[in-house]
């Protein structure tokens, strides 16, 4: 597994953790972000490389900053 794959997985896990902390269903957040649920599921599983714009939409809909998503040092 290369660095890109590891980063995608880490970002996906971070998005999932932040979403679950707020008690938001995956399908609900996907709809708010105008992302197909299957694509959102793939993002959380680390199977896709989301754009910064996509991550920003997710952050906005979670009421957090983009930095909160990409701060992988914060292991809450």
PQR file with spaces between the fields and no chain letter, atoms N, CA, C, O and H, PARSE charges and radii, in Angstrom:
ATOM       1  N    UNK     1       0.855   -1.176    0.000 -0.4000 1.5000
ATOM       2  CA   UNK     1       0.000    0.000    0.000 -0.0000 2.0000
ATOM       3  C    UNK     1       0.902    1.241    0.000  0.5500 1.7000
ATOM       4  O    UNK     1       1.800    1.369    0.831 -0.5500 1.4000
ATOM       5  N    UNK     2       0.648    2.137   -0.934 -0.4000 1.5000
ATOM       6  CA   UNK     2       1.493    3.331   -1.027 -0.0000 2.0000
ATOM       7  C    UNK     2       0.946    4.468   -0.158  0.5500 1.7000
ATOM       8  O    UNK     2      -0.116    4.348    0.453 -0.5500 1.4000
ATOM       9  H    UNK     2      -0.082    2.033   -1.610  0.4000 1.0000
ATOM      10  N    UNK     3       1.698    5.572   -0.119 -0.4000 1.5000
ATOM      11  CA   UNK     3       1.328    6.718    0.721 -0.0000 2.0000
ATOM      12  C    UNK     3      -0.040    7.285    0.356  0.5500 1.7000
ATOM      13  O    UNK     3      -0.807    7.688    1.231 -0.5500 1.4000
ATOM      14  H    UNK     3       2.561    5.669   -0.616  0.4000 1.0000
ATOM      15  N    UNK     4      -0.342    7.313   -0.944 -0.4000 1.5000
ATOM      16  CA   UNK     4      -1.634    7.852   -1.386 -0.0000 2.0000
ATOM      17  C    UNK     4      -2.783    7.024   -0.817  0.5500 1.7000
ATOM      18  O    UNK     4      -3.760    7.572   -0.306 -0.5500 1.4000
ATOM      19  H    UNK     4       0.281    6.985   -1.655  0.4000 1.0000
ATOM      20  N    UNK     5      -2.657    5.702   -0.909 -0.4000 1.5000
ATOM      21  CA   UNK     5      -3.698    4.816   -0.376 -0.0000 2.0000
ATOM      22  C    UNK     5      -3.855    4.993    1.126  0.5500 1.7000
ATOM      23  O    UNK     5      -4.974    5.041    1.638 -0.5500 1.4000
ATOM      24  H    UNK     5      -1.863    5.257   -1.324  0.4000 1.0000
ATOM      25  N    UNK     6      -2.734    5.090    1.832 -0.4000 1.5000
ATOM      26  CA   UNK     6      -2.779    5.263    3.281 -0.0000 2.0000
ATOM      27  C    UNK     6      -3.451    6.584    3.659  0.5500 1.7000
ATOM      28  O    UNK     6      -4.215    6.641    4.622 -0.5500 1.4000
ATOM      29  H    UNK     6      -1.825    5.051    1.416  0.4000 1.0000
ATOM      30  N    UNK     7      -3.165    7.642    2.900 -0.4000 1.5000
ATOM      31  CA   UNK     7      -3.774    8.942    3.167 -0.0000 2.0000
ATOM      32  C    UNK     7      -5.280    8.898    2.907  0.5500 1.7000
ATOM      33  O    UNK     7      -6.060    9.427    3.698 -0.5500 1.4000
ATOM      34  H    UNK     7      -2.544    7.596    2.117  0.4000 1.0000
ATOM      35  N    UNK     8      -5.688    8.276    1.810 -0.4000 1.5000
ATOM      36  CA   UNK     8      -7.117    8.163    1.500 -0.0000 2.0000
ATOM      37  C    UNK     8      -7.851    7.426    2.614  0.5500 1.7000
ATOM      38  O    UNK     8      -8.943    7.828    3.016 -0.5500 1.4000
ATOM      39  H    UNK     8      -5.054    7.846    1.167  0.4000 1.0000
ATOM      40  N    UNK     9      -7.254    6.354    3.106 -0.4000 1.5000
ATOM      41  CA   UNK     9      -7.878    5.577    4.183 -0.0000 2.0000
ATOM      42  C    UNK     9      -7.959    6.404    5.459  0.5500 1.7000
ATOM      43  O    UNK     9      -8.978    6.390    6.150 -0.5500 1.4000
ATOM      44  H    UNK     9      -6.367    6.027    2.779  0.4000 1.0000
ATOM      45  N    UNK    10      -6.886    7.123    5.771 -0.4000 1.5000
ATOM      46  CA   UNK    10      -6.873    7.955    6.983 -0.0000 2.0000
ATOM      47  C    UNK    10      -7.920    9.061    6.914  0.5500 1.7000
ATOM      48  O    UNK    10      -8.608    9.326    7.900 -0.5500 1.4000
ATOM      49  H    UNK    10      -6.058    7.135    5.210  0.4000 1.0000
ATOM      50  N    UNK    11      -8.046    9.706    5.758 -0.4000 1.5000
ATOM      51  CA   UNK    11      -9.051   10.767    5.586 -0.0000 2.0000
ATOM      52  C    UNK    11     -10.450   10.173    5.700  0.5500 1.7000
ATOM      53  O    UNK    11     -11.318   10.748    6.358 -0.5500 1.4000
ATOM      54  H    UNK    11      -7.487    9.491    4.957  0.4000 1.0000
ATOM      55  N    UNK    12     -10.672    9.036    5.070 -0.4000 1.5000
ATOM      56  CA   UNK    12     -11.980    8.387    5.148 -0.0000 2.0000
ATOM      57  C    UNK    12     -12.364    8.032    6.568  0.5500 1.7000
ATOM      58  O    UNK    12     -13.504    8.249    6.980 -0.5500 1.4000
ATOM      59  H    UNK    12      -9.967    8.569    4.535  0.4000 1.0000
ATOM      60  N    UNK    13     -11.413    7.482    7.327 -0.4000 1.5000
ATOM      61  CA   UNK    13     -11.679    7.139    8.723 -0.0000 2.0000
ATOM      62  C    UNK    13     -11.977    8.393    9.541  0.5500 1.7000
ATOM      63  O    UNK    13     -12.832    8.382   10.427 -0.5500 1.4000
ATOM      64  H    UNK    13     -10.488    7.305    6.992  0.4000 1.0000
ATOM      65  N    UNK    14     -11.266    9.464    9.235 -0.4000 1.5000
ATOM      66  CA   UNK    14     -11.465   10.726    9.962 -0.0000 2.0000
ATOM      67  C    UNK    14     -12.866   11.283    9.702  0.5500 1.7000
ATOM      68  O    UNK    14     -13.553   11.714   10.629 -0.5500 1.4000
ATOM      69  H    UNK    14     -10.571    9.473    8.515  0.4000 1.0000
ATOM      70  N    UNK    15     -13.284   11.272    8.430 -0.4000 1.5000
ATOM      71  CA   UNK    15     -14.629   11.749    8.076 -0.0000 2.0000
ATOM      72  C    UNK    15     -15.678   10.909    8.804  0.5500 1.7000
ATOM      73  O    UNK    15     -16.629   11.445    9.373 -0.5500 1.4000
ATOM      74  H    UNK    15     -12.726   10.922    7.677  0.4000 1.0000
ATOM      75  N    UNK    16     -15.496    9.599    8.782 -0.4000 1.5000
ATOM      76  CA   UNK    16     -16.456    8.702    9.436 -0.0000 2.0000
ATOM      77  C    UNK    16     -16.520    8.983   10.934  0.5500 1.7000
ATOM      78  O    UNK    16     -17.610    9.062   11.500 -0.5500 1.4000
ATOM      79  H    UNK    16     -14.724    9.163    8.321  0.4000 1.0000
ATOM      80  N    UNK    17     -15.365    9.136   11.583 -0.4000 1.5000
ATOM      81  CA   UNK    17     -15.332    9.398   13.011 -0.0000 2.0000
ATOM      82  C    UNK    17     -16.039   10.713   13.349  0.5500 1.7000
ATOM      83  O    UNK    17     -16.836   10.770   14.287 -0.5500 1.4000
ATOM      84  H    UNK    17     -14.479    9.072   11.123  0.4000 1.0000
ATOM      85  N    UNK    18     -15.746   11.763   12.585 -0.4000 1.5000
ATOM      86  CA   UNK    18     -16.354   13.062   12.830 -0.0000 2.0000
ATOM      87  C    UNK    18     -17.866   13.019   12.603  0.5500 1.7000
ATOM      88  O    UNK    18     -18.624   13.642   13.347 -0.5500 1.4000
ATOM      89  H    UNK    18     -15.100   11.716   11.824  0.4000 1.0000
ATOM      90  N    UNK    19     -18.300   12.297   11.590 -0.4000 1.5000
ATOM      91  CA   UNK    19     -19.732   12.153   11.309 -0.0000 2.0000
ATOM      92  C    UNK    19     -20.423   11.396   12.435  0.5500 1.7000
ATOM      93  O    UNK    19     -21.484   11.808   12.904 -0.5500 1.4000
ATOM      94  H    UNK    19     -17.685   11.791   10.985  0.4000 1.0000
ATOM      95  N    UNK    20     -19.829   10.303   12.866 -0.4000 1.5000
ATOM      96  CA   UNK    20     -20.434    9.485   13.916 -0.0000 2.0000
ATOM      97  C    UNK    20     -20.473   10.218   15.254  0.5500 1.7000
ATOM      98  O    UNK    20     -21.413   10.040   16.028 -0.5500 1.4000
ATOM      99  H    UNK    20     -18.967    9.968   12.485  0.4000 1.0000
ATOM     100  N    UNK    21     -19.450   11.048   15.537 -0.4000 1.5000
ATOM     101  CA   UNK    21     -19.442   11.843   16.769 -0.0000 2.0000
ATOM     102  C    UNK    21     -20.672   12.739   16.863  0.5500 1.7000
ATOM     103  O    UNK    21     -21.163   13.036   17.952 -0.5500 1.4000
ATOM     104  H    UNK    21     -18.686   11.192   14.908  0.4000 1.0000
ATOM     105  N    UNK    22     -21.159   13.165   15.697 -0.4000 1.5000
ATOM     106  CA   UNK    22     -22.330   14.040   15.675 -0.0000 2.0000
ATOM     107  C    UNK    22     -23.638   13.263   15.529  0.5500 1.7000
ATOM     108  O    UNK    22     -24.720   13.849   15.513 -0.5500 1.4000
ATOM     109  H    UNK    22     -20.760   12.924   14.813  0.4000 1.0000
ATOM     110  N    UNK    23     -23.525   11.940   15.424 -0.4000 1.5000
ATOM     111  CA   UNK    23     -24.723   11.112   15.334 -0.0000 2.0000
ATOM     112  C    UNK    23     -25.477   11.266   14.019  0.5500 1.7000
ATOM     113  O    UNK    23     -26.695   11.098   13.972 -0.5500 1.4000
ATOM     114  H    UNK    23     -22.646   11.464   15.437  0.4000 1.0000
ATOM     115  N    UNK    24     -24.755   11.584   12.963 -0.4000 1.5000
ATOM     116  CA   UNK    24     -25.374   11.782   11.651 -0.0000 2.0000
ATOM     117  C    UNK    24     -25.219   10.507   10.828  0.5500 1.7000
ATOM     118  O    UNK    24     -24.122    9.958   10.727 -0.5500 1.4000
ATOM     119  H    UNK    24     -23.765   11.721   13.002  0.4000 1.0000
ATOM     120  N    UNK    25     -26.300   10.047   10.250 -0.4000 1.5000
ATOM     121  CA   UNK    25     -26.253    8.861    9.396 -0.0000 2.0000
ATOM     122  C    UNK    25     -25.487    9.172    8.114  0.5500 1.7000
ATOM     123  O    UNK    25     -25.549   10.282    7.587 -0.5500 1.4000
ATOM     124  H    UNK    25     -27.191   10.493   10.333  0.4000 1.0000
ATOM     125  N    UNK    26     -24.781    8.187    7.637 -0.4000 1.5000
ATOM     126  CA   UNK    26     -24.001    8.349    6.409 -0.0000 2.0000
ATOM     127  C    UNK    26     -24.874    8.844    5.261  0.5500 1.7000
ATOM     128  O    UNK    26     -24.483    9.747    4.521 -0.5500 1.4000
ATOM     129  H    UNK    26     -24.730    7.285    8.066  0.4000 1.0000
ATOM     130  N    UNK    27     -26.038    8.262    5.116 -0.4000 1.5000
ATOM     131  CA   UNK    27     -26.946    8.638    4.033 -0.0000 2.0000
ATOM     132  C    UNK    27     -27.384   10.101    4.164  0.5500 1.7000
ATOM     133  O    UNK    27     -27.510   10.805    3.162 -0.5500 1.4000
ATOM     134  H    UNK    27     -26.356    7.529    5.717  0.4000 1.0000
ATOM     135  N    UNK    28     -27.613   10.552    5.391 -0.4000 1.5000
ATOM     136  CA   UNK    28     -28.051   11.935    5.607 -0.0000 2.0000
ATOM     137  C    UNK    28     -26.958   12.937    5.254  0.5500 1.7000
ATOM     138  O    UNK    28     -27.226   13.949    4.606 -0.5500 1.4000
ATOM     139  H    UNK    28     -27.510    9.980    6.205  0.4000 1.0000
ATOM     140  N    UNK    29     -25.729   12.659    5.678 -0.4000 1.5000
ATOM     141  CA   UNK    29     -24.636   13.570    5.357 -0.0000 2.0000
ATOM     142  C    UNK    29     -24.351   13.560    3.861  0.5500 1.7000
ATOM     143  O    UNK    29     -24.082   14.606    3.269 -0.5500 1.4000
ATOM     144  H    UNK    29     -25.512   11.837    6.204  0.4000 1.0000
ATOM     145  N    UNK    30     -24.408   12.400    3.260 -0.4000 1.5000
ATOM     146  CA   UNK    30     -24.199   12.309    1.813 -0.0000 2.0000
ATOM     147  C    UNK    30     -25.222   13.169    1.073  0.5500 1.7000
ATOM     148  O    UNK    30     -24.872   13.890    0.140 -0.5500 1.4000
ATOM     149  H    UNK    30     -24.626   11.551    3.741  0.4000 1.0000
ATOM     150  N    UNK    31     -26.471   13.092    1.486 -0.4000 1.5000
ATOM     151  CA   UNK    31     -27.526   13.882    0.840 -0.0000 2.0000
ATOM     152  C    UNK    31     -27.285   15.378    1.025  0.5500 1.7000
ATOM     153  O    UNK    31     -27.436   16.150    0.078 -0.5500 1.4000
ATOM     154  H    UNK    31     -26.755   12.505    2.245  0.4000 1.0000
ATOM     155  N    UNK    32     -26.910   15.797    2.245 -0.4000 1.5000
ATOM     156  CA   UNK    32     -26.636   17.212    2.500 -0.0000 2.0000
ATOM     157  C    UNK    32     -25.483   17.730    1.637  0.5500 1.7000
ATOM     158  O    UNK    32     -25.463   18.892    1.230 -0.5500 1.4000
ATOM     159  H    UNK    32     -26.787   15.170    3.014  0.4000 1.0000
ATOM     160  N    UNK    33     -24.530   16.842    1.369 -0.4000 1.5000
ATOM     161  CA   UNK    33     -23.349   17.227    0.579 -0.0000 2.0000
ATOM     162  C    UNK    33     -23.572   17.037   -0.922  0.5500 1.7000
ATOM     163  O    UNK    33     -22.696   17.348   -1.728 -0.5500 1.4000
ATOM     164  H    UNK    33     -24.546   15.898    1.699  0.4000 1.0000
ATOM     165  N    UNK    34     -24.745   16.527   -1.291 -0.4000 1.5000
ATOM     166  CA   UNK    34     -25.060   16.238   -2.688 -0.0000 2.0000
ATOM     167  C    UNK    34     -24.057   15.242   -3.283  0.5500 1.7000
ATOM     168  O    UNK    34     -23.541   15.424   -4.386 -0.5500 1.4000
ATOM     169  H    UNK    34     -25.457   16.274   -0.636  0.4000 1.0000
ATOM     170  N    UNK    35     -23.804   14.183   -2.506 -0.4000 1.5000
ATOM     171  CA   UNK    35     -22.904   13.107   -2.933 -0.0000 2.0000
ATOM     172  C    UNK    35     -23.720   11.815   -2.886  0.5500 1.7000
ATOM     173  O    UNK    35     -24.440   11.564   -1.919 -0.5500 1.4000
ATOM     174  H    UNK    35     -24.223   14.035   -1.610  0.4000 1.0000
ATOM     175  N    UNK    36     -23.605   11.009   -3.924 -0.4000 1.5000
ATOM     176  CA   UNK    36     -24.286    9.710   -3.924 -0.0000 2.0000
ATOM     177  C    UNK    36     -23.847    8.920   -2.698  0.5500 1.7000
ATOM     178  O    UNK    36     -22.670    8.941   -2.338 -0.5500 1.4000
ATOM     179  H    UNK    36     -23.020   11.213   -4.709  0.4000 1.0000
ATOM     180  N    UNK    37     -24.786    8.219   -2.049 -0.4000 1.5000
ATOM     181  CA   UNK    37     -24.449    7.468   -0.847 -0.0000 2.0000
ATOM     182  C    UNK    37     -23.347    6.454   -1.118  0.5500 1.7000
ATOM     183  O    UNK    37     -22.458    6.279   -0.285 -0.5500 1.4000
ATOM     184  H    UNK    37     -25.742    8.202   -2.341  0.4000 1.0000
ATOM     185  N    UNK    38     -23.386    5.788   -2.256 -0.4000 1.5000
ATOM     186  CA   UNK    38     -22.357    4.793   -2.573 -0.0000 2.0000
ATOM     187  C    UNK    38     -20.980    5.448   -2.695  0.5500 1.7000
ATOM     188  O    UNK    38     -19.977    4.869   -2.277 -0.5500 1.4000
ATOM     189  H    UNK    38     -24.108    5.930   -2.933  0.4000 1.0000
ATOM     190  N    UNK    39     -20.932    6.644   -3.262 -0.4000 1.5000
ATOM     191  CA   UNK    39     -19.662    7.361   -3.368 -0.0000 2.0000
ATOM     192  C    UNK    39     -19.174    7.819   -1.999  0.5500 1.7000
ATOM     193  O    UNK    39     -17.976    7.791   -1.716 -0.5500 1.4000
ATOM     194  H    UNK    39     -21.747    7.114   -3.601  0.4000 1.0000
ATOM     195  N    UNK    40     -20.107    8.241   -1.153 -0.4000 1.5000
ATOM     196  CA   UNK    40     -19.747    8.669    0.194 -0.0000 2.0000
ATOM     197  C    UNK    40     -19.217    7.484    0.995  0.5500 1.7000
ATOM     198  O    UNK    40     -18.253    7.616    1.749 -0.5500 1.4000
ATOM     199  H    UNK    40     -21.081    8.264   -1.383  0.4000 1.0000
ATOM     200  N    UNK    41     -19.845    6.344    0.829 -0.4000 1.5000
ATOM     201  CA   UNK    41     -19.405    5.130    1.505 -0.0000 2.0000
ATOM     202  C    UNK    41     -17.985    4.767    1.067  0.5500 1.7000
ATOM     203  O    UNK    41     -17.145    4.400    1.889 -0.5500 1.4000
ATOM     204  H    UNK    41     -20.628    6.237    0.217  0.4000 1.0000
ATOM     205  N    UNK    42     -17.736    4.872   -0.216 -0.4000 1.5000
ATOM     206  CA   UNK    42     -16.407    4.580   -0.757 -0.0000 2.0000
ATOM     207  C    UNK    42     -15.374    5.569   -0.213  0.5500 1.7000
ATOM     208  O    UNK    42     -14.242    5.186    0.084 -0.5500 1.4000
ATOM     209  H    UNK    42     -18.419    5.170   -0.884  0.4000 1.0000
ATOM     210  N    UNK    43     -15.763    6.842   -0.082 -0.4000 1.5000
ATOM     211  CA   UNK    43     -14.872    7.861    0.481 -0.0000 2.0000
ATOM     212  C    UNK    43     -14.490    7.486    1.916  0.5500 1.7000
ATOM     213  O    UNK    43     -13.314    7.520    2.277 -0.5500 1.4000
ATOM     214  H    UNK    43     -16.682    7.153   -0.323  0.4000 1.0000
ATOM     215  N    UNK    44     -15.486    7.128    2.728 -0.4000 1.5000
ATOM     216  CA   UNK    44     -15.202    6.779    4.117 -0.0000 2.0000
ATOM     217  C    UNK    44     -14.367    5.506    4.236  0.5500 1.7000
ATOM     218  O    UNK    44     -13.648    5.326    5.218 -0.5500 1.4000
ATOM     219  H    UNK    44     -16.441    7.099    2.434  0.4000 1.0000
ATOM     220  N    UNK    45     -14.458    4.644    3.264 -0.4000 1.5000
ATOM     221  CA   UNK    45     -13.678    3.406    3.276 -0.0000 2.0000
ATOM     222  C    UNK    45     -12.270    3.610    2.713  0.5500 1.7000
ATOM     223  O    UNK    45     -11.450    2.692    2.732 -0.5500 1.4000
ATOM     224  H    UNK    45     -15.042    4.790    2.466  0.4000 1.0000
ATOM     225  N    UNK    46     -11.996    4.816    2.215 -0.4000 1.5000
ATOM     226  CA   UNK    46     -10.676    5.097    1.671 -0.0000 2.0000
ATOM     227  C    UNK    46     -10.486    4.632    0.243  0.5500 1.7000
ATOM     228  O    UNK    46      -9.359    4.516   -0.238 -0.5500 1.4000
ATOM     229  H    UNK    46     -12.662    5.562    2.200  0.4000 1.0000
ATOM     230  N    UNK    47     -11.593    4.367   -0.434 -0.4000 1.5000
ATOM     231  CA   UNK    47     -11.525    3.843   -1.794 -0.0000 2.0000
ATOM     232  C    UNK    47     -11.539    4.901   -2.879  0.5500 1.7000
ATOM     233  O    UNK    47     -11.554    4.576   -4.066 -0.5500 1.4000
ATOM     234  H    UNK    47     -12.509    4.461   -0.044  0.4000 1.0000
ATOM     235  N    UNK    48     -11.534    6.167   -2.481 -0.4000 1.5000
ATOM     236  CA   UNK    48     -11.546    7.241   -3.461 -0.0000 2.0000
ATOM     237  C    UNK    48     -10.716    8.405   -2.931  0.5500 1.7000
ATOM     238  O    UNK    48     -10.524    8.548   -1.724 -0.5500 1.4000
ATOM     239  H    UNK    48     -11.522    6.431   -1.516  0.4000 1.0000
ATOM     240  N    UNK    49     -10.235    9.218   -3.836 -0.4000 1.5000
ATOM     241  CA   UNK    49      -9.412   10.368   -3.485 -0.0000 2.0000
ATOM     242  C    UNK    49     -10.270   11.627   -3.593  0.5500 1.7000
ATOM     243  O    UNK    49     -10.384   12.203   -4.675 -0.5500 1.4000
ATOM     244  H    UNK    49     -10.391    9.101   -4.817  0.4000 1.0000
ATOM     245  N    UNK    50     -10.880   12.065   -2.478 -0.4000 1.5000
ATOM     246  CA   UNK    50     -11.789   13.210   -2.549 -0.0000 2.0000
ATOM     247  C    UNK    50     -11.051   14.511   -2.855  0.5500 1.7000
ATOM     248  O    UNK    50      -9.907   14.703   -2.444 -0.5500 1.4000
ATOM     249  H    UNK    50     -10.787   11.597   -1.599  0.4000 1.0000
ATOM     250  N    UNK    51     -11.717   15.386   -3.574 -0.4000 1.5000
ATOM     251  CA   UNK    51     -11.138   16.704   -3.846 -0.0000 2.0000
ATOM     252  C    UNK    51     -11.242   17.564   -2.589  0.5500 1.7000
ATOM     253  O    UNK    51     -12.005   17.256   -1.673 -0.5500 1.4000
ATOM     254  H    UNK    51     -12.646   15.229   -3.908  0.4000 1.0000
ATOM     255  N    UNK    52     -10.477   18.631   -2.560 -0.4000 1.5000
ATOM     256  CA   UNK    52     -10.582   19.580   -1.451 -0.0000 2.0000
ATOM     257  C    UNK    52     -11.979   20.172   -1.388  0.5500 1.7000
ATOM     258  O    UNK    52     -12.510   20.413   -0.304 -0.5500 1.4000
ATOM     259  H    UNK    52      -9.857   18.881   -3.304  0.4000 1.0000
ATOM     260  N    UNK    53     -12.576   20.405   -2.554 -0.4000 1.5000
ATOM     261  CA   UNK    53     -13.930   20.951   -2.595 -0.0000 2.0000
ATOM     262  C    UNK    53     -14.915   19.988   -1.920  0.5500 1.7000
ATOM     263  O    UNK    53     -15.784   20.421   -1.163 -0.5500 1.4000
ATOM     264  H    UNK    53     -12.145   20.209   -3.435  0.4000 1.0000
ATOM     265  N    UNK    54     -14.783   18.698   -2.189 -0.4000 1.5000
ATOM     266  CA   UNK    54     -15.651   17.702   -1.566 -0.0000 2.0000
ATOM     267  C    UNK    54     -15.444   17.688   -0.057  0.5500 1.7000
ATOM     268  O    UNK    54     -16.413   17.658    0.701 -0.5500 1.4000
ATOM     269  H    UNK    54     -14.077   18.347   -2.804  0.4000 1.0000
ATOM     270  N    UNK    55     -14.197   17.708    0.381 -0.4000 1.5000
ATOM     271  CA   UNK    55     -13.915   17.726    1.813 -0.0000 2.0000
ATOM     272  C    UNK    55     -14.452   18.999    2.469  0.5500 1.7000
ATOM     273  O    UNK    55     -14.915   18.962    3.609 -0.5500 1.4000
ATOM     274  H    UNK    55     -13.410   17.732   -0.236  0.4000 1.0000
ATOM     275  N    UNK    56     -14.389   20.114    1.756 -0.4000 1.5000
ATOM     276  CA   UNK    56     -14.913   21.381    2.276 -0.0000 2.0000
ATOM     277  C    UNK    56     -16.428   21.297    2.440  0.5500 1.7000
ATOM     278  O    UNK    56     -16.971   21.765    3.441 -0.5500 1.4000
ATOM     279  H    UNK    56     -14.012   20.144    0.830  0.4000 1.0000
ATOM     280  N    UNK    57     -17.112   20.705    1.463 -0.4000 1.5000
ATOM     281  CA   UNK    57     -18.572   20.536    1.575 -0.0000 2.0000
ATOM     282  C    UNK    57     -18.925   19.671    2.781  0.5500 1.7000
ATOM     283  O    UNK    57     -19.877   19.963    3.505 -0.5500 1.4000
ATOM     284  H    UNK    57     -16.671   20.325    0.650  0.4000 1.0000
ATOM     285  N    UNK    58     -18.157   18.610    2.992 -0.4000 1.5000
ATOM     286  CA   UNK    58     -18.399   17.735    4.136 -0.0000 2.0000
ATOM     287  C    UNK    58     -18.187   18.512    5.434  0.5500 1.7000
ATOM     288  O    UNK    58     -19.013   18.454    6.345 -0.5500 1.4000
ATOM     289  H    UNK    58     -17.383   18.373    2.405  0.4000 1.0000
ATOM     290  N    UNK    59     -17.074   19.238    5.506 -0.4000 1.5000
ATOM     291  CA   UNK    59     -16.776   20.033    6.703 -0.0000 2.0000
ATOM     292  C    UNK    59     -17.890   21.039    6.976  0.5500 1.7000
ATOM     293  O    UNK    59     -18.355   21.163    8.109 -0.5500 1.4000
ATOM     294  H    UNK    59     -16.403   19.285    4.766  0.4000 1.0000
ATOM     295  N    UNK    60     -18.309   21.744    5.954 -0.4000 1.5000
ATOM     296  CA   UNK    60     -19.371   22.749    6.118 -0.0000 2.0000
ATOM     297  C    UNK    60     -20.650   22.121    6.663  0.5500 1.7000
ATOM     298  O    UNK    60     -21.305   22.689    7.536 -0.5500 1.4000
ATOM     299  H    UNK    60     -17.931   21.644    5.034  0.4000 1.0000
ATOM     300  N    UNK    61     -20.996   20.958    6.149 -0.4000 1.5000
ATOM     301  CA   UNK    61     -22.228   20.297    6.578 -0.0000 2.0000
ATOM     302  C    UNK    61     -22.108   19.646    7.950  0.5500 1.7000
ATOM     303  O    UNK    61     -23.119   19.323    8.574 -0.5500 1.4000
ATOM     304  H    UNK    61     -20.464   20.497    5.439  0.4000 1.0000
ATOM     305  N    UNK    62     -20.883   19.451    8.419 -0.4000 1.5000
ATOM     306  CA   UNK    62     -20.666   18.969    9.780 -0.0000 2.0000
ATOM     307  C    UNK    62     -20.478   20.131   10.759  0.5500 1.7000
ATOM     308  O    UNK    62     -20.416   19.929   11.972 -0.5500 1.4000
ATOM     309  H    UNK    62     -20.063   19.713    7.912  0.4000 1.0000
ATOM     310  N    UNK    63     -20.390   21.349   10.215 -0.4000 1.5000
ATOM     311  CA   UNK    63     -20.186   22.512   11.062 -0.0000 2.0000
ATOM     312  C    UNK    63     -18.777   22.592   11.632  0.5500 1.7000
ATOM     313  O    UNK    63     -18.566   23.107   12.731 -0.5500 1.4000
ATOM     314  H    UNK    63     -20.441   21.513    9.230  0.4000 1.0000
ATOM     315  N    UNK    64     -17.818   22.076   10.874 -0.4000 1.5000
ATOM     316  CA   UNK    64     -16.420   22.093   11.291 -0.0000 2.0000
ATOM     317  C    UNK    64     -15.583   22.719   10.181  0.5500 1.7000
ATOM     318  O    UNK    64     -16.108   23.067    9.124 -0.5500 1.4000
ATOM     319  H    UNK    64     -17.989   21.658    9.982  0.4000 1.0000
ATOM     320  N    UNK    65     -14.300   22.858   10.419 -0.4000 1.5000
ATOM     321  CA   UNK    65     -13.427   23.418    9.392 -0.0000 2.0000
ATOM     322  C    UNK    65     -12.784   22.310    8.574  0.5500 1.7000
ATOM     323  O    UNK    65     -12.735   21.153    8.993 -0.5500 1.4000
ATOM     324  H    UNK    65     -13.873   22.575   11.278  0.4000 1.0000
ATOM     325  N    UNK    66     -12.300   22.680    7.420 -0.4000 1.5000
ATOM     326  CA   UNK    66     -11.558   21.745    6.584 -0.0000 2.0000
ATOM     327  C    UNK    66     -10.340   21.225    7.350  0.5500 1.7000
ATOM     328  O    UNK    66      -9.975   20.056    7.225 -0.5500 1.4000
ATOM     329  H    UNK    66     -12.340   23.620    7.080  0.4000 1.0000
ATOM     330  N    UNK    67      -9.720   22.092    8.136 -0.4000 1.5000
ATOM     331  CA   UNK    67      -8.565   21.687    8.951 -0.0000 2.0000
ATOM     332  C    UNK    67      -8.933   20.564    9.915  0.5500 1.7000
ATOM     333  O    UNK    67      -8.115   19.685   10.185 -0.5500 1.4000
ATOM     334  H    UNK    67     -10.017   23.042    8.238  0.4000 1.0000
ATOM     335  N    UNK    68     -10.165   20.589   10.437 -0.4000 1.5000
ATOM     336  CA   UNK    68     -10.595   19.532   11.348 -0.0000 2.0000
ATOM     337  C    UNK    68     -10.595   18.168   10.662  0.5500 1.7000
ATOM     338  O    UNK    68     -10.337   17.148   11.301 -0.5500 1.4000
ATOM     339  H    UNK    68     -10.830   21.303   10.218  0.4000 1.0000
ATOM     340  N    UNK    69     -10.879   18.154    9.384 -0.4000 1.5000
ATOM     341  CA   UNK    69     -10.896   16.889    8.649 -0.0000 2.0000
ATOM     342  C    UNK    69      -9.481   16.415    8.333  0.5500 1.7000
ATOM     343  O    UNK    69      -9.172   15.234    8.487 -0.5500 1.4000
ATOM     344  H    UNK    69     -11.089   18.983    8.865  0.4000 1.0000
ATOM     345  N    UNK    70      -8.636   17.318    7.898 -0.4000 1.5000
ATOM     346  CA   UNK    70      -7.304   16.890    7.448 -0.0000 2.0000
ATOM     347  C    UNK    70      -6.277   16.837    8.568  0.5500 1.7000
ATOM     348  O    UNK    70      -5.135   16.441    8.334 -0.5500 1.4000
ATOM     349  H    UNK    70      -8.888   18.278    7.773  0.4000 1.0000
ATOM     350  N    UNK    71      -6.660   17.229    9.786 -0.4000 1.5000
ATOM     351  CA   UNK    71      -5.748   17.134   10.914 -0.0000 2.0000
ATOM     352  C    UNK    71      -5.705   15.687   11.394  0.5500 1.7000
ATOM     353  O    UNK    71      -6.453   15.295   12.289 -0.5500 1.4000
ATOM     354  H    UNK    71      -7.588   17.551    9.976  0.4000 1.0000
ATOM     355  N    UNK    72      -4.837   14.916   10.797 -0.4000 1.5000
ATOM     356  CA   UNK    72      -4.761   13.487   11.120 -0.0000 2.0000
ATOM     357  C    UNK    72      -3.953   13.235   12.383  0.5500 1.7000
ATOM     358  O    UNK    72      -3.905   12.102   12.863 -0.5500 1.4000
ATOM     359  H    UNK    72      -4.230   15.234   10.069  0.4000 1.0000
ATOM     360  N    UNK    73      -3.321   14.263   12.930 -0.4000 1.5000
ATOM     361  CA   UNK    73      -2.562   14.127   14.164 -0.0000 2.0000
ATOM     362  C    UNK    73      -3.486   14.045   15.365  0.5500 1.7000
ATOM     363  O    UNK    73      -3.111   13.492   16.399 -0.5500 1.4000
ATOM     364  H    UNK    73      -3.360   15.183   12.540  0.4000 1.0000
ATOM     365  N    UNK    74      -4.697   14.591   15.242 -0.4000 1.5000
ATOM     366  CA   UNK    74      -5.677   14.591   16.328 -0.0000 2.0000
ATOM     367  C    UNK    74      -6.395   13.256   16.309  0.5500 1.7000
ATOM     368  O    UNK    74      -7.259   13.027   15.462 -0.5500 1.4000
ATOM     369  H    UNK    74      -5.002   15.040   14.403  0.4000 1.0000
ATOM     370  N    UNK    75      -6.050   12.379   17.226 -0.4000 1.5000
ATOM     371  CA   UNK    75      -6.602   11.020   17.223 -0.0000 2.0000
ATOM     372  C    UNK    75      -7.793   10.842   18.147  0.5500 1.7000
ATOM     373  O    UNK    75      -8.189    9.710   18.424 -0.5500 1.4000
ATOM     374  H    UNK    75      -5.348   12.565   17.914  0.4000 1.0000
ATOM     375  N    UNK    76      -8.370   11.927   18.628 -0.4000 1.5000
ATOM     376  CA   UNK    76      -9.550   11.928   19.520 -0.0000 2.0000
ATOM     377  C    UNK    76      -9.833   10.573   20.112  0.5500 1.7000
ATOM     378  O    UNK    76     -10.787   10.419   20.875 -0.5500 1.4000
ATOM     379  H    UNK    76      -8.048   12.847   18.403  0.4000 1.0000
